[in-house]
Amino acid sequence: MTAQMADTGSFGPAERLHPLFVLTGLGGVARGVWGMLAAGAFLAAQGRWRLAIMLVVLVGLGSMVRLLVQWWTFEYRMAHDQIRIDSGLLHRNSRAIPFERVQDVNIVQGPLQRLFGLAQVRFETGGSAGGKEEGVLHTVSLERAEQLRARIRERRAPAAAAAVEHVEEPAASEPLYAMDNRRLLIAGLFNFSLAVLAGLFGVTQTFGDLIGFDPFSRRFWAQALAMSEPLRQLVVTHAVLTAIAGAIVLLLIGSATGVVRTILREYGFRIDRAPAALRRRRGLLTLTDVTLPLKRAQAALVLTGPLRRAFGWFELKLQSLAQDDRGKGDHVLAPLASESEIGALVAELGWPIAPAASDWRRISRAYLILFLIALGPLAVIAVVEAVFFPAIGLIALAIIGVAAMLRTLAWPRTRYALDGDILFVETGWWRQRRLILPIAKVQSADVSDNVLSRIFGVATLRLGVAGGSGFSAHAVPAVPRETAFDLRRAVLA
């Protein structure tokens, strides 16, 4: 293998990235020099415009030079059975990736890349499961990206060559799952988020004094109300209505943020069959095209909540050894789907969506009791705080009360079942989750307890499964110790 890789004569001519890599790569560079740009903004706010402009120009020129050097020193060559990627100026790196080790080729298009007909190509290999990029061509023409994918698929599996054209054309068959605009809007409403306010809070805490704008401070609102006496009188007189109006504004902001984020990420979402895999495409500004080999799937998660479930909606995620478009092994297969649609997607993996109704087993009441015991010291501290600092203490007590209520509601809904070679685990009330785990995918099984749980005679069975964010740990909580050991023996048999 080493001699074959070193034989440069077997490779074709060197190819470079598209010259527009210098433009499409600016976003990544900006993330690396944001501190310098913030310093330029600070100088500009102080009136030191010349220094600010000089700093921004130097950073811009340095970034362009860096991208030019990266483009000039990056080359890739194709052989009949592998691709070689050479990069680096002072520290030169040459990486050869045999086609037989490439699980699939994923194509990602950002906004600028879609505008100019370009794409990023990612080679999905066995070494990519931990989030490490094995091979990436950051900017090539879309035509070249599709040629590379077709060629590698053909070399990996000649029998699938005829299927490539079928896979490439979405109109050839009906998708397994797709989201229309109405479903996008509903999913966005369920994905309520105050991320915009969190980002604004971070900016104002960093630059609030500099720019003279900090809506999270009491002084800001006091000054704003002082500028308008009628407005101040209105707020003071109708404090309750003002609080209600503020809550409505927060609700609108959170809903709008959820809708926008969902549309940007999930627009055009569809799942299609591919040879021994599922193909997912999504994105409004950044279009991603990812193939998920069925044999690399490790577990499935069916997620819902009291509100979603009332409307019959669920979410399906796949834990896999394959990377998604963000370099992780956690894949969304259906952001918002009915139970029948979830069942159809899970059936593509060859797994059932649920065990027989009689197979479910409840966990011990100790699951609730031990949690309440753990909250006890925190509740005592909160009561003491309420005496000396009423506001902080009452907030802490409210949080503890909500945590206790959620665990109380979750306990009767936490259960497990071993149906043949599939383990099912359901947990949660507000965030209801069903794990579908083939026991053949389990890498490790640990029975853990502590002093208190031993008093109640219970233990937790923790299961290590490859893929996802590193090794994901799933658990069957608060079962009798003997049951935990029996279940471990059954899982590892």
Secondary structure, DSSP 4 states (H G I P E B T S, - for coil): -HHHHH-GGGS---B---TTHHHHTHHHHHHHSHHHHHHHHHHHHTT-HHHHHHHHHHHHHHHHHHHHHHHHH-EEEE-SSEEEEEE-SSS-EEEEEEGGGEEEEEEEE-HHHHHHTEEEEEEEEGGGTTS--S-EEEEEEHHHHHHHHHHHHHHH-GGGHHHHHHHH-GGGS--SEE--HHHHHHHHHHT---HHHHHHHHHHHHHHHHHT--TTSHHHHHHHHHT-HHHHHHHHHTHHHHHHHHHHHHHHHHHHHHHHHHHHHHTT-EEEEETTEEEEEE-SSSEEEEEEEGGGEEEEEEEE-HHHHHTT-EEEEEEESS--TTS-SEEEEEEEE-HHHHHHHHHHTT--SS--GGG-EE--THHHHHHHHHHHHHHHHHHHHHHHSHHHHHHHHHHHHHHHHHHHHHGGG-EEEEETTEEEEEE-SSSEEEEEEEGGGEEEEEEE--HHHHHTTEEEEEEEESSSSSSEEEEEEEEEHHHHHHHHHHHH-
